Amino acid sequence: MTQPGTTPQGPPGAAPAGADTEGLLRRLLDLVNNAKAMPLSASVLIAKDEFVDVLDAALERLPDELRQARWMLKERDEYLARARREGDQIIEAARARAEAMVQRTDIVREAKFTAQRTVDDAEGESRRLRMEADDYCDRRLAKLEIELERIVKQVHAGRQRLQIAPAAAAADAEPESAASASFFDQDRD
């Protein structure tokens, strides 16, 4: 796995082994930023195959991060189930004590209170874990969305420049031929 702030390295066109989605997106940015400039233009040349391969690898790894978020949710559910089982065991133990010691109702009340507090604490912890998992997923997806929008804008701008360049060259050639035909030379008969 790559360290934060570093770029995964590998052969051109191949996704680096063990790179996470963020690392692959950084690799795409490096490809765009380090691309060879076209002469007399602000556009750059990017190897389409290499760019598409890295983008495909990023998309393939995206489910891994979502799987991690699902794992966090599963852990939360297991924690809640375990806490409920513990709470049920405490309540069952309290019932057993209450039956054995009918005269001591205070003990039963305290056991029920403790069991309810345990269940309430577990549910509160469950809500907190769910919110953290949701926040984590939202942050990761927002980061990915921003990066993808930026890349799409760069690709779109590059394509527009490529479409404008041939049209501008044709437009420049037409006025010269029209101007030379309408130009009057007084020395000519």
Summary of the structure (lengths in Angstrom):
residues: 189
radius of gyration: 33.2
end to end distance: 80.6
largest distance: 132.9
contacts: 471
relative contact order: 0.09
helix: 76%
strand: 2%
